[in-house]
């Protein structure tokens, strides 16, 4: 019994060894006979030949697989060599055709990729399928050497892909808005809130027009679509309110009193007398001023907190260092005192400058020792960088503010909102910053080496680009004043 078991084990090991040797030999044979075909296959894949030359690629693959099976089944060497040579030939033909397609069909390939990026296969399947058919036809004719027909289908496919891309982009941004407006139409909202519903439809039409004219700058159409969404929802809400009012038979007086209630609650939270005997305009203005003052106070407190923390940290560091070293302590303490005096001087200068501007002219705040003049009253015509005469009075105040900080470095920063292309906004912001820089050189006589003009385009927003007021805040010029921290008596005087 033991002898029989040993024989079985010996046989199994022998078969396993034989199989292993056979597999290794088979692998070596494959490498020998398929070396050139494998290299041609890899080159074809790199050239994306499966897509751009499918006929040749398929023929090559069929020949390759036949040769591979022939080798595995022990077919004669000439058969295997013939199939690998055939595979190599068609792979090379596929690579050559694919490289030609990349040149000849570059337009349709780009439009196809753009449409795919916009999710056209999912959002515009009908147009995508038609475009795919044209693309396939262009490739087939190019493989056959019929360049004329290939170009014809290239043009037709490009047009269909671009249509599919546009439909997909609109679907991404406008589907929700369209559904809301359809719901509003079904609910007959136009009977009760026609003005608001018309506004929603107008915004939707503007968004569609923007996408049709410039599908790759989606900031503005996305914002318009959001506004249209809001107005459509608002119209539905107003329609419900109007129906409710009519159902309850409320008088106009009762309705006005009802709408005054929230304002009274807000005024109470702000500790403001909710006087509305002559309308709500005065209360509205008081609430706006209250909020703005709170924002200013909060900003000032944040700045003071940051400055205090910095000063405390610096002083603690200095004191620890001075305690460790007695030598030279007097000079180092004097340097510390000078720095603290400089910071106190900057704070006084900041408070002086802050009083120069109204809120409609500039916002003045600090970042560390730097003083920033956010010139909200400095405006430019749309798409232009020339300074208008209406800016000169404000710039005269800016000059006085700069004079408060002798020998300071000045950085003029240009900023835009998110509407328009990135490159255009970058260029426009730089040109506007340079326009202010040149004015400072020519009119204020500030030496050019003290000035740096930098455009940031839309990359540094300070408010929400989705609202009109937010975009207005983002279209701005900031003048950053970097004070000279040396004692005044040590500063070299320059002519402004």
C-alpha positions in Angstrom: 0.0 0.0 0.0 2.8 2.3 0.9 4.6 1.5 -2.3 1.5 2.3 -4.3 1.1 5.7 -2.5 4.7 6.5 -3.2 4.3 5.7 -6.9 1.2 8.0 -7.2 3.2 10.8 -5.5 6.1 10.3 -7.9 3.8 10.3 -10.9 2.1 13.5 -9.7 5.4 15.3 -9.1 6.7 14.1 -12.5 3.6 15.5 -14.3 3.8 18.8 -12.4 7.5 19.1 -13.3 6.7 18.3 -16.9 3.9 20.9 -17.0 6.1 23.5 -15.5 8.9 22.8 -17.9 6.4 22.9 -20.8 4.9 26.2 -19.6 8.4 27.8 -19.4 9.3 26.5 -22.8 6.0 27.7 -24.2 6.6 31.1 -22.7 10.1 31.3 -24.2 8.7 30.2 -27.6 6.0 32.9 -27.4 8.6 35.6 -26.6 10.7 34.4 -29.6 7.9 34.2 -32.2 5.8 37.1 -30.9 8.5 39.7 -30.1 7.9 41.9 -33.1 4.1 41.4 -33.0 4.1 42.4 -29.3 6.1 45.6 -30.0 3.7 46.5 -32.9 0.7 45.8 -30.7 2.0 48.1 -28.0 2.7 50.9 -30.5 -0.8 50.5 -31.8 -2.4 50.8 -28.3 -0.3 53.9 -27.6 -1.6 55.4 -30.9 -5.2 54.6 -29.8 -5.5 52.5 -32.9 -8.4 50.5 -31.6 -10.5 53.6 -31.8 -8.9 55.4 -34.7 -8.2 52.4 -37.0 -10.6 49.6 -35.8 -10.6 47.6 -39.0 -6.8 47.1 -39.1 -6.6 46.7 -35.3 -9.3 43.9 -35.4 -7.5 42.1 -38.2 -4.3 42.3 -36.3 -5.9 41.0 -33.1 -7.5 38.1 -34.9 -4.2 37.1 -36.5 -2.4 37.4 -33.2 -4.9 35.3 -31.4 -4.8 32.6 -34.1 -1.0 32.5 -33.9 -1.2 32.2 -30.1 -3.7 29.3 -30.2 -1.6 27.6 -32.9 1.5 27.8 -30.7 -0.4 26.4 -27.8 -1.8 23.5 -29.8 1.5 22.6 -31.4 0.8 23.8 -34.9 3.9 23.9 -37.2 6.3 26.8 -36.8 5.6 28.3 -40.3 1.9 28.7 -39.5 2.7 30.5 -36.2 5.3 32.7 -38.0 2.8 33.5 -40.7 0.2 34.6 -38.2 2.6 36.8 -36.1 3.9 38.4 -39.3 0.3 39.1 -40.3 -0.5 40.5 -36.9 2.6 42.7 -37.0 1.6 44.0 -40.5 -1.9 45.0 -39.5 -0.8 46.5 -36.1 1.6 48.7 -38.0 -1.0 49.6 -40.5 -3.4 50.5 -37.7 -0.7 52.6 -36.0 0.0 54.5 -39.3 -3.8 55.0 -39.9 -4.3 56.2 -36.3 -1.5 58.7 -36.6 -3.0 60.0 -39.8 -6.4 60.2 -38.1 -5.0 62.3 -35.3 -4.0 64.9 -37.9 -6.8 64.6 -40.4 -9.6 64.1 -37.9 -8.2 66.4 -35.2 -11.3 68.6 -35.2 -13.8 65.9 -34.7 -11.7 64.2 -32.1 -11.5 67.4 -30.0 -15.2 68.0 -30.3 -15.8 64.4 -29.3 -13.7 64.7 -26.2 -15.3 68.0 -25.3 -18.8 66.4 -25.6 -17.7 63.5 -23.5 -16.4 65.8 -20.8 -19.8 67.5 -20.7 -21.4 64.1 -20.2 -23.1 64.2 -23.6 -23.5 60.4 -23.8 -25.8 60.6 -20.7 -27.4 64.0 -21.1 -27.7 64.1 -24.9 -27.7 60.5 -26.0 -29.6 60.9 -29.3 -27.2 63.6 -30.7 -24.2 61.7 -29.3 -25.2 58.5 -31.1 -25.6 60.4 -34.4 -22.2 62.0 -33.9 -20.6 58.6 -33.1 -22.0 57.2 -36.4 -20.4 60.1 -38.4 -17.2 59.7 -36.5 -17.1 55.9 -37.3 -17.8 56.7 -41.0 -14.9 59.2 -41.1 -12.5 56.6 -39.7 -13.7 53.9 -42.0 -13.2 56.1 -45.1 -9.8 57.2 -43.9 -8.7 53.6 -43.4 -9.8 53.0 -47.0 -7.8 56.0 -48.2 -10.8 58.0 -49.2 -9.7 61.3 -47.7 -12.5 63.4 -49.3 -15.3 61.4 -47.7 -13.4 61.2 -44.4 -13.2 65.0 -44.2 -16.9 65.3 -45.0 -17.9 63.1 -42.2 -15.3 64.8 -40.0 -17.2 68.1 -40.5 -20.6 66.5 -39.9 -19.5 64.7 -36.8 -17.8 67.8 -35.4 -21.1 69.7 -35.8 -23.1 67.0 -34.1 -20.7 66.6 -31.2 -20.7 70.3 -30.6 -24.5 70.3 -30.6 -24.5 67.4 -28.2 -22.0 69.2 -25.9 -24.1 72.3 -25.8 -27.3 70.4 -25.1 -25.5 68.5 -22.3 -24.1 71.8 -20.8 -27.5 73.4 -20.8 -28.9 70.2 -19.2 -26.4 70.5 -16.4 -27.1 74.1 -15.6 -30.7 74.7 -16.7 -32.7 71.4 -16.1 -33.8 72.3 -12.6 -34.8 75.8 -13.7 -36.8 74.5 -16.6 -38.6 72.0 -14.4 -39.5 74.8 -11.9 -40.9 77.0 -14.6 -42.9 74.1 -16.0 -44.3 73.4 -12.5 -45.1 77.1 -12.2 -46.9 77.1 -15.6 -48.9 74.0 -14.6 -49.9 75.7 -11.3 -51.0 78.7 -13.3 -48.7 80.9 -11.3 -48.8 83.6 -14.0 -52.3 84.5 -12.8 -51.1 85.5 -9.3 -47.4 86.4 -9.6 -46.9 87.3 -13.3 -44.1 89.8 -12.8 -41.9 87.4 -10.8 -42.5 84.5 -13.2 -41.7 86.6 -16.2 -38.5 87.6 -14.5 -37.6 83.9 -14.0 -38.3 83.1 -17.7 -36.2 86.1 -18.8 -33.3 85.0 -16.7 -33.5 81.5 -18.0 -33.5 82.8 -21.6 -30.4 85.0 -20.8 -28.6 81.9 -19.3 -29.4 79.9 -22.5 -28.1 82.7 -24.7 -24.9 83.1 -22.7 -24.2 79.3 -22.9 -24.9 79.3 -26.7 -22.5 82.2 -27.2 -19.8 81.1 -24.9 -20.3 77.6 -23.5 -16.9 77.4 -21.8 -17.4 80.5 -19.6 -20.1 79.1 -17.3 -19.8 81.6 -14.4 -22.4 84.0 -15.6 -25.0 81.5 -17.0 -24.7 79.5 -13.8 -25.4 82.6 -11.8 -28.3 83.5 -14.1 -29.7 80.0 -13.7 -29.5 80.3 -9.9 -31.3 83.6 -10.0 -33.9 82.1 -12.3 -34.4 79.2 -9.9 -34.9 81.7 -7.1 -37.4 83.8 -9.0 -39.3 80.7 -10.1 -39.5 79.4 -6.5 -40.4 82.9 -5.4 -43.2 83.2 -8.0 -44.7 79.9 -6.8 -44.5 81.1 -3.2 -46.1 84.4 -4.0 -48.8 82.7 -5.9 -49.6 80.6 -2.9 -49.6 83.7 -0.7 -51.9 85.6 -3.1 -54.3 82.6 -3.2 -54.2 82.5 0.6 -54.9 86.2 1.0 -57.8 86.0 -1.4 -59.2 82.9 0.3 -59.0 84.6 3.7 -60.4 87.9 2.2 -57.7 90.0 3.9 -57.7 93.7 3.4 -54.6 95.5 2.1 -54.1 97.1 5.5 -54.1 93.7 7.2 -51.6 92.4 4.6 -49.2 95.3 5.2 -49.4 94.9 8.9 -48.6 91.2 8.5 -45.5 92.0 6.5 -44.3 94.6 9.0 -44.1 92.1 11.8 -40.8 90.5 10.8 -39.2 94.0 10.5 -40.4 94.8 14.0 -38.8 91.6 15.3 -35.5 92.4 13.6 -35.6 96.0 14.9 -36.2 94.7 18.4 -33.2 92.4 18.2 -31.1 95.4 17.1 -32.5 97.6 19.9 -33.8 100.0 17.3 -37.2 101.7 17.5 -39.3 100.2 14.7 -40.7 103.5 13.5 -42.7 102.9 10.3 -45.3 105.6 10.5 -44.2 106.9 7.1 -43.1 103.5 5.6 -40.2 101.2 6.2 -37.4 103.1 4.4 -36.1 104.8 7.5 -36.1 101.6 9.5 -34.5 99.7 6.6 -31.7 102.3 6.5 -31.2 102.1 10.2 -30.9 98.4 10.1 -28.4 98.5 7.3 -26.2 101.0 9.2 -26.5 98.8 12.3 -25.3 95.8 10.5 -22.4 97.7 8.8 -21.3 99.1 12.1 -21.4 95.7 13.7 -19.2 94.4 10.9 -16.8 97.2 11.3 -16.6 96.7 15.0 -16.0 93.0 14.6 -13.3 93.6 12.0 -11.6 96.1 14.4 -11.8 93.7 17.3 -10.3 90.9 15.2 -7.4 93.2 14.1 -6.8 94.4 17.7 -6.8 90.8 19.0 -4.3 89.7 16.3 -2.1 92.6 16.9 -2.1 92.1 20.7 -1.3 88.4 20.3 1.6 89.3 17.9 2.9 91.9 20.3 2.7 89.7 23.3 4.4 86.9 21.5 7.2 89.2 20.3 7.7 90.7 23.8 7.8 87.3 25.5 10.3 86.1 23.0 12.5 89.2 23.5 12.3 89.1 27.2 13.3 85.4 27.3 16.2 86.1 25.1 17.2 89.2 27.1 17.0 87.3 30.4 19.4 84.7 29.0 21.9 87.3 27.8 23.0 90.3 29.9 25.5 91.6 27.4 24.0 94.0 24.9 20.6 93.9 26.8 20.3 97.7 26.8 20.5 97.9 23.0 18.2 95.1 22.4 15.6 96.5 24.8 15.9 99.8 23.0 15.2 98.0 19.7 12.2 96.4 21.2 10.9 99.7 22.5 11.4 101.2 19.0 9.4 98.4 17.4 6.5 98.8 19.9 6.6 102.6 19.3 6.4 102.0 15.5 3.4 99.7 15.9 1.7 102.4 18.1 2.5 105.0 15.5 1.0 102.9 12.7 -2.1 102.5 14.8 -2.5 106.2 15.2 -1.8 106.8 11.5 -4.4 104.1 10.6 -7.0 105.8 12.7 -6.2 109.1 11.1 -6.6 107.6 7.6 -9.7 105.7 8.5 -11.5 109.1 9.1 -10.6 110.4 5.7 -13.0 108.3 3.7 -16.8 107.8 3.7 -18.1 104.2 3.4 -19.1 104.9 -0.2 -15.5 105.8 -1.0 -13.3 103.2 0.7 -13.1 100.6 3.3 -9.9 101.0 5.5 -8.5 98.1 7.5 -5.3 96.5 8.6 -3.5 93.2 8.1 -0.7 93.1 10.5 1.3 96.4 10.0 -0.1 96.8 6.5 -3.0 99.3 5.9 -5.4 98.4 3.1 -7.5 101.0 1.2 -10.3 99.1 -0.5 -11.5 101.7 -3.0 -15.2 100.8 -3.4 -15.9 104.2 -4.9 -13.3 103.8 -7.7 -15.2 102.4 -10.7 -14.3 101.5 -14.3 -16.5 101.2 -17.4 -17.3 97.6 -18.3 -14.3 95.9 -19.8 -12.2 99.1 -19.7 -9.2 100.2 -17.7 -9.1 103.9 -18.2 -9.7 106.1 -15.1 -12.7 108.4 -15.4 -12.7 112.0 -14.2 -15.2 111.0 -11.4 -12.3 109.1 -9.8 -10.0 112.0 -9.3 -11.5 113.3 -6.1 -11.2 109.9 -4.4 -7.7 109.5 -5.6 -6.8 112.9 -4.1 -7.9 111.5 -0.8 -5.8 108.4 -1.4 -2.8 110.7 -1.9 -3.4 112.3 1.4 -3.7 108.9 3.1 -0.4 107.8 1.5 1.3 111.0 2.8 0.4 109.9 6.4 2.9 107.0 5.9 6.1 108.6 4.7 8.4 106.4 2.5 5.9 103.5 2.6 5.9 100.8 -0.1 2.6 100.7 -2.1 1.0 97.7 -3.8 -1.9 98.4 -6.1 -4.0 95.3 -6.5 -6.6 94.9 -9.3 -9.5 92.5 -8.9 -12.5 91.4 -11.0 -15.7 89.4 -10.4 -16.0 85.9 -11.9 -17.9 86.9 -15.0 -15.8 86.6 -18.2 -12.9 84.3 -19.0 -10.0 83.8 -16.6 -7.4 85.1 -18.9 -9.4 88.2 -19.8 -10.1 89.0 -16.2 -6.5 88.6 -15.3 -5.4 90.9 -18.1 -8.1 93.5 -17.2 -7.3 93.5 -13.5 -3.6 94.0 -14.3 -4.4 96.9 -16.7 -6.6 98.6 -14.1 -3.9 98.3 -11.4 -1.4 99.7 -13.8 -3.7 102.6 -14.7 -3.8 103.6 -11.0 -0.1 103.1 -10.7 0.6 105.5 -13.6 -1.8 108.1 -12.1 0.2 107.9 -8.9 3.5 108.4 -10.7 2.3 111.2 -13.0 -0.2 113.1 -10.8 0.9 112.3 -7.3 4.6 112.3 -8.1 5.3 109.1 -6.2 8.5 107.5 -7.3 7.9 104.4 -9.4 10.2 102.2 -7.3 7.8 102.6 -4.4 4.9 101.1 -6.5 4.0 97.6 -7.5 0.9 97.0 -9.7 -0.5 93.4 -9.6 -3.6 92.0 -11.2 -5.3 89.0 -9.5 -8.3 88.6 -11.9 -11.1 86.7 -10.2 -8.9 84.7 -7.8 -9.3 86.8 -4.7 -13.0 87.4 -4.1 -14.1 89.2 -1.0 -17.9 88.6 -1.5 -20.3 86.1 -3.1 -20.0 86.2 -6.9 -23.5 84.8 -7.2 -25.1 88.1 -6.2 -25.0 91.4 -8.0 -23.9 93.3 -4.9 -21.2 90.7 -4.2 -19.8 90.9 -7.8 -19.7 94.7 -7.4 -17.6 94.3 -4.2 -15.2 91.9 -6.0 -14.6 94.5 -8.9 -12.2 96.6 -7.0 -8.8 98.3 -6.5 -7.0 97.7 -3.2 -4.1 99.9 -2.3 -1.9 98.2 0.2 0.3 100.5 2.2 3.4 98.9 3.8 4.6 101.4 6.4 8.3 102.1 7.0 8.9 100.8 10.6 12.1 102.8 11.2 11.8 105.8 13.5 10.8 108.9 11.6 14.1 110.7 12.3 16.0 107.8 10.7 13.9 107.7 7.5 15.3 109.2 4.4 12.9 111.7 3.0 11.6 111.3 -0.5 9.6 113.7 -2.7 6.1 112.6 -3.4 
